Amino acid sequence: QWPLAGVSARAMLRRLVDEVFKWLPWTPTMQVALLSVEYDTADETQREQFLEDFRSRIQLTYRSGLSTPLSLEGGKEITSDSGWGCMLRVTQMMLAQCFVSLTLGRAWRYQAARDLAEGSAYKEIISCFLDVPKAPFSLHKLVHGGQRLLGKEPSAWFGPTSAARVVGHLCDSLAKGDAGDGTEAPSFLKGVACVAFEDGAIFKSLVLEKFAQGAGAVILLVCRRLGLESFNVTEYRAGIEQCFKLPEFQGLASGNNSTSAHFFVGTHDDCLVFLDPHRTLPGLESVDAITGESGLLPPRPLPLRWASLNPSICAAFLVRSPEDFTGLCAKLSEGALGEVFEVLEKVPSYASPAEEATDDDMVLLG
């Protein structure tokens, strides 16, 4: 499932070690920061609260047997994203977390009787990611956006930057009413805007413009390369670690230092905590098919050591007003966070248009 061309023996060994480490029994026993909520997991009660919180996140994974296949050049069709769609699924999970925060709130915890009821807000969120072309952020929509914006064929690998670009484009299309024939978007998406920052710099004018145009909330997707061949732990760990304590922070799209994309939602001592998209399940193609057996609930938290984090990342933030955004910018400009992020008033006149920017795929991850 992984592309082997150009992958060194050392990288393959790292990949093997990370995979083994991922599936070893792991129990949190120290302080955890999970999307702005902190737990002392040395205390059994708080550990159970942390696990309930983690298991309430939305997990989106590889799917197969899609009724509407993805078409390749030459006429070939594929009906699964297994082996190549992990970053697209991670990006879906990051968006899903934004929508949970927006509609259900951070205190929400999954309850089957309530959340699986017809017309529930939970099901509305999941409907955005169904494996059908009419879902606003479906695999089909993401792949089609990759074709139009980046020339990526179905089965091509995405990095966090390319995935963020596509999401920004899809959000703009929804706002303009040209998301495509038959697109079915829940009402909560009205007034939600998204800005993708591809080179680490946050331009305040772009976000404030969205609010001026009537947005009720703006998702920021901030892409960075935090190291050349590996994540620079010494320089950037403290800043990324602080992100997980911010109420505006909605998770991190990245991966390990070989070839797997993960959705990171927390930190614990020398590890990050993540959800894993690398499980293939049957396509989820209707709201009626959403059940407790749909594979949407992560069974357990998985750890990744900081030294194994891929240097290419996309951090998601959600702000609900210009004042919220101004406050976030102040936080991101100080201390360790200021080592990771750069906040500027507006796009410099010499900056290239986003459409001409080069894709920044992950190190050893497409």
Residue pairs with C-beta under 8 A, 6 or more apart in sequence:
1 82
1 83
1 84
2 15
2 83
2 258
2 259
3 157
3 259
3 366
4 12
7 258
7 259
7 364
11 257
11 258
11 259
11 364
12 258
14 256
14 257
14 258
14 308
15 256
15 258
15 259
15 260
18 256
18 257
18 258
18 260
18 304
18 308
19 260
21 303
21 304
21 305
22 276
22 302
22 303
22 304
26 300
26 301
26 302
26 303
27 47
28 39
28 41
28 47
28 50
28 268
28 273
28 301
29 41
29 42
29 47
30 40
30 41
30 42
30 268
30 269
31 38
31 39
31 40
31 41
31 268
31 269
32 38
32 39
32 40
32 41
32 50
32 266
32 267
32 268
32 273
33 241
33 244
33 245
33 266
33 267
34 50
34 53
34 54
34 244
34 265
34 266
34 273
35 97
35 106
35 244
35 249
35 250
35 251
35 265
35 266
36 106
36 244
36 245
36 246
36 247
36 249
37 53
37 106
38 245
39 46
39 47
39 49
39 50
39 53
40 46
41 47
41 50
41 268
51 300
51 301
52 109
53 109
54 265
54 266
54 273
54 298
54 300
54 301
55 110
55 297
55 298
55 299
55 300
56 108
56 109
56 110
56 297
57 93
57 97
57 100
57 265
57 275
57 298
58 93
58 96
58 97
58 100
58 125
58 126
58 296
59 93
59 275
59 276
59 277
59 295
59 296
59 297
59 298
60 89
60 92
60 93
60 96
60 129
60 277
60 296
61 89
61 276
61 277
61 278
61 279
61 280
61 281
61 295
62 80
62 81
62 82
62 83
62 85
62 86
62 89
62 277
62 278
62 279
62 280
62 281
63 80
63 81
63 82
63 131
63 139
63 280
63 281
63 282
63 283
63 284
64 79
64 80
64 82
64 280
64 281
64 282
64 283
65 79
65 80
65 282
65 283
66 79
66 80
66 131
66 139
66 283
66 285
67 132
67 283
67 285
68 131
68 132
68 133
68 140
69 77
69 78
69 79
70 77
70 78
70 79
70 81
70 139
70 140
70 143
70 154
70 155
71 77
71 154
72 78
72 153
72 154
72 155
73 153
78 154
78 155
79 283
80 280
81 88
81 89
81 139
82 280
84 155
84 156
84 157
84 366
85 139
85 158
85 277
86 255
86 260
86 261
86 277
86 278
87 157
87 158
87 159
87 160
87 163
87 253
87 255
87 261
87 362
87 365
88 139
88 142
88 143
88 158
88 163
89 139
89 261
89 277
90 160
90 163
90 253
90 255
90 261
90 262
90 263
90 277
91 142
91 158
91 160
91 163
91 164
91 167
91 253
91 314
92 129
92 137
92 139
92 142
93 251
93 263
93 275
93 277
94 221
94 250
94 251
94 252
94 253
94 263
94 314
94 316
95 128
95 129
95 137
95 167
95 219
95 316
96 125
96 126
96 128
96 129
97 250
97 251
97 265
97 316
98 219
98 250
98 316
98 318
99 125
99 128
99 188
100 108
100 125
101 250
101 318
102 188
102 192
102 217
102 318
102 320
103 121
103 124
103 125
103 188
104 121
104 122
104 125
106 247
110 122
110 297
112 292
114 120
114 122
115 121
115 122
115 123
116 122
116 123
116 290
116 291
116 292
117 123
121 188
123 287
123 290
124 186
124 188
125 186
126 284
126 287
126 290
126 296
127 135
127 184
127 186
127 287
128 135
128 136
128 137
128 138
128 185
128 186
128 189
129 135
129 137
129 138
129 284
130 138
130 284
130 285
130 286
130 287
131 138
131 139
131 140
131 283
131 284
131 285
132 138
132 140
132 285
132 286
133 140
133 141
133 144
133 180
133 182
134 180
134 182
134 183
134 184
135 141
135 183
135 184
136 170
136 174
136 179
136 183
136 184
136 185
136 189
137 167
137 170
141 170
141 179
141 180
141 183
142 163
142 166
142 167
142 170
143 152
143 154
145 166
145 169
145 170
146 152
146 156
146 158
146 162
146 166
147 153
147 154
148 169
149 165
149 166
149 169
149 355
150 162
150 165
150 166
150 359
152 158
152 162
156 366
157 361
157 365
157 366
158 166
158 361
158 366
159 312
159 359
159 360
159 361
159 362
159 365
159 366
160 223
160 253
160 254
160 261
160 312
160 313
160 314
160 360
160 362
161 198
161 223
161 312
161 314
161 359
161 360
161 361
162 359
162 360
162 361
163 253
163 314
164 196
164 198
164 221
164 223
164 253
164 314
165 196
165 198
165 354
165 357
165 359
167 194
167 196
167 221
168 194
168 195
168 196
168 221
168 354
170 179
171 192
171 193
171 194
171 219
172 194
173 179
173 180
174 183
174 185
174 189
175 193
179 185
191 214
191 215
191 216
191 217
192 215
192 216
192 217
192 218
192 219
193 210
193 213
193 215
193 217
193 218
193 219
194 218
194 219
194 220
194 221
195 206
195 207
195 210
195 218
195 219
195 220
195 221
196 221
196 223
196 354
197 203
197 206
197 220
197 221
197 222
197 223
198 223
198 354
198 357
198 360
199 223
199 224
199 357
200 222
200 223
200 224
200 225
200 340
200 341
200 342
201 342
201 343
201 344
202 220
202 222
202 329
202 332
202 341
202 342
202 343
202 344
203 344
203 345
203 346
203 347
204 325
204 326
204 329
204 343
204 344
204 345
204 346
205 345
205 346
205 347
206 346
206 347
207 218
207 220
207 319
207 325
208 322
208 325
210 218
211 218
211 321
211 322
211 325
216 320
217 318
217 319
217 320
218 318
218 319
218 325
219 250
219 316
219 317
219 318
220 316
220 317
220 318
220 319
221 314
221 315
221 316
222 314
222 315
222 316
222 317
222 341
223 312
223 313
223 314
223 360
224 312
224 313
224 314
224 315
224 340
224 341
225 311
225 312
225 313
225 360
226 232
226 235
226 236
226 240
226 311
226 312
226 313
226 340
227 236
227 311
228 311
229 311
229 363
230 257
230 307
230 311
230 363
231 237
231 257
231 306
231 307
231 308
231 309
231 310
231 311
232 311
233 306
233 307
235 339
236 339
236 340
237 306
238 336
238 339
239 335
239 336
239 337
239 338
239 339
239 340
239 341
240 252
240 313
240 315
240 340
241 267
241 336
242 335
242 336
242 337
243 249
243 252
243 315
243 337
243 340
244 265
244 266
244 267
246 317
246 328
246 331
248 317
248 318
248 319
248 324
248 328
249 315
249 316
249 317
250 316
250 317
250 318
251 263
251 264
251 265
251 315
251 316
252 263
252 264
252 265
252 272
252 313
252 314
252 315
252 316
253 261
253 263
253 264
253 313
253 314
253 315
253 316
254 261
254 262
254 264
254 309
254 310
254 312
254 313
254 314
254 362
255 261
255 262
255 309
255 310
255 312
255 362
255 365
256 262
256 304
256 308
256 309
256 310
257 307
257 308
257 309
257 310
257 311
257 363
257 364
258 364
258 365
259 364
259 365
259 366
260 276
260 278
260 365
261 277
261 362
261 365
262 274
262 275
262 276
262 277
262 302
262 304
263 274
263 275
263 277
264 272
264 273
264 274
264 304
265 273
265 274
265 275
266 272
266 273
266 301
267 273
268 303
270 305
270 306
271 303
271 304
271 305
271 306
272 303
272 304
272 306
272 309
273 301
273 302
273 303
273 304
274 301
274 302
274 303
274 304
275 298
275 302
276 298
276 302
279 295
281 294
281 295
284 290
284 294
284 295
290 296
310 362
310 363
310 364
310 365
311 362
311 363
312 360
312 361
312 362
312 363
312 365
317 328
319 325
319 328
329 343
331 337
332 338
332 340
332 341
332 343
333 341
333 343
